[in-house]
Amino acid sequence: MADTLELQIVTPERAAFSGSVSEVTLPGNLGELGVLPAHRQLLTLLNAGPIVARTASGERAFAIGSGFAEVMPDRVTVLTSHCDGADEIDVAHARDRVAALEKKLDESDFVSDEELNEHVEELARERARLAIVDRATR
């Protein structure tokens, strides 16, 4: 049995990460999902949130948008709308976006459920961006 698995995170714009990990935690739509090598095959929806991967050189964290994950015994492939590593995030901008999005959520009547869902997803993604920066600075 292998002690690592290959993690790939892909967005429409780029391959955000590809590497060997000993463990990965995903923001599954039913809750946090931990994956170790030799995990059973699985296809799951992902919510906007943090991905945390343990690599040989330490922990790597990413903030993603919604998407899908394909889990195989030797690899995990994440297809997502957005992905940012902790080192790519402008903390002041992310805090400003969270404040603005929370204010709009409290004050607005959304035209459609789709518009509301997009707003909530963007808020979750911005909160995840702040969470991974906080985790990286601990």
C-alpha positions as CSV (number, residue, x, y, z in Angstrom):
1,M,0.0,0.0,0.0
2,A,1.4,3.4,-1.0
3,D,1.8,6.0,1.7
4,T,1.0,9.0,-0.6
5,L,-1.5,9.9,-3.2
6,E,-1.4,12.4,-6.1
7,L,-3.4,15.6,-5.6
8,Q,-4.4,17.7,-8.6
9,I,-6.4,20.9,-8.3
10,V,-7.6,22.3,-11.6
11,T,-9.6,25.5,-12.5
12,P,-10.8,26.6,-15.9
13,E,-7.7,28.9,-16.0
14,R,-4.9,26.8,-14.7
15,A,-3.6,23.7,-13.0
16,A,-3.4,25.3,-9.5
17,F,-1.6,22.4,-7.8
18,S,-0.2,19.0,-8.6
19,G,1.9,16.9,-6.1
20,S,2.2,14.0,-3.7
21,V,0.3,14.3,-0.4
22,S,-0.1,12.0,2.5
23,E,-3.5,13.3,3.4
24,V,-6.0,15.9,2.0
25,T,-9.1,17.4,3.6
26,L,-11.8,18.7,1.2
27,P,-14.9,20.9,1.8
28,G,-17.5,18.3,0.7
29,N,-21.1,19.4,0.3
30,L,-22.1,17.2,3.2
31,G,-19.2,18.3,5.4
32,E,-15.4,18.0,5.7
33,L,-14.0,15.0,3.9
34,G,-10.6,13.5,4.8
35,V,-8.8,11.4,2.2
36,L,-5.9,9.1,2.9
37,P,-4.1,6.8,0.4
38,A,-6.1,3.7,-0.6
39,H,-9.4,5.6,-0.1
40,R,-12.4,4.0,-1.8
41,Q,-13.4,5.5,-5.1
42,L,-15.7,8.4,-4.7
43,L,-17.1,11.3,-6.8
44,T,-18.4,14.2,-4.7
45,L,-19.6,17.8,-4.9
46,L,-17.5,20.4,-3.2
47,N,-18.6,23.6,-1.6
48,A,-16.5,26.7,-1.6
49,G,-14.0,26.4,1.3
50,P,-10.5,25.3,2.3
51,I,-8.5,22.4,1.0
52,V,-5.7,21.3,3.3
53,A,-3.0,18.9,2.0
54,R,-0.1,17.4,4.0
55,T,3.0,17.2,1.8
56,A,6.5,15.9,2.6
57,S,7.5,19.6,3.1
58,G,4.6,20.5,5.3
59,E,1.0,21.6,5.1
60,R,-0.4,23.4,2.0
61,A,-3.7,25.1,2.1
62,F,-5.9,26.4,-0.8
63,A,-9.2,28.3,-0.9
64,I,-11.5,26.9,-3.6
65,G,-14.8,27.7,-5.2
66,S,-17.5,25.1,-5.6
67,G,-16.7,22.1,-7.8
68,F,-16.2,18.3,-7.9
69,A,-13.6,15.8,-6.5
70,E,-12.8,12.4,-7.9
71,V,-11.2,10.3,-5.3
72,M,-9.3,7.2,-6.4
73,P,-7.1,4.9,-4.2
74,D,-3.9,6.6,-5.5
75,R,-5.1,10.1,-6.5
76,V,-7.5,12.9,-5.9
77,T,-8.6,15.3,-8.7
78,V,-10.4,18.5,-7.8
79,L,-12.2,20.5,-10.5
80,T,-13.2,23.9,-9.2
81,S,-14.2,27.3,-10.3
82,H,-11.4,29.1,-8.3
83,C,-8.3,28.2,-6.4
84,D,-5.9,30.4,-4.4
85,G,-3.0,29.4,-2.3
86,A,-2.3,31.2,1.0
87,D,0.6,33.1,-0.6
88,E,-1.6,34.5,-3.4
89,I,-4.2,36.2,-1.1
90,D,-4.3,39.9,-0.4
91,V,-5.6,39.8,3.2
92,A,-6.9,43.4,3.3
93,H,-8.8,43.0,0.1
94,A,-10.3,39.7,1.3
95,R,-11.4,41.3,4.6
96,D,-13.0,44.2,2.7
97,R,-14.8,41.8,0.4
98,V,-16.2,39.7,3.3
99,A,-17.5,42.9,5.0
100,A,-19.1,44.1,1.8
101,L,-20.6,40.7,1.0
102,E,-22.0,40.3,4.5
103,K,-23.5,43.8,4.4
104,K,-25.1,43.1,1.0
105,L,-26.5,39.8,2.3
106,D,-28.1,41.5,5.3
107,E,-29.5,44.4,3.3
108,S,-30.5,43.0,-0.1
109,D,-33.4,41.4,-1.6
110,F,-32.0,39.1,-4.3
111,V,-33.7,38.9,-7.6
112,S,-33.4,35.1,-7.8
113,D,-32.3,32.1,-5.8
114,E,-29.4,31.8,-8.3
115,E,-28.2,35.3,-7.5
116,L,-28.4,34.6,-3.8
117,N,-26.5,31.3,-4.2
118,E,-23.8,33.0,-6.2
119,H,-23.5,35.6,-3.5
120,V,-23.3,33.1,-0.7
121,E,-20.7,31.1,-2.6
122,E,-18.5,34.1,-3.1
123,L,-18.8,34.9,0.6
124,A,-17.8,31.3,1.5
125,R,-14.8,31.5,-0.8
126,E,-13.6,34.8,0.7
127,R,-14.0,33.4,4.2
128,A,-12.0,30.3,3.2
129,R,-9.3,32.6,1.7
130,L,-9.0,34.4,5.1
131,A,-9.0,31.0,7.0
132,I,-6.2,29.6,5.0
133,V,-4.1,32.7,5.5
134,D,-4.8,32.5,9.2
135,R,-3.8,28.8,9.3
136,A,-0.6,29.5,7.4
137,T,0.5,32.2,9.9
138,R,-0.1,30.1,13.0
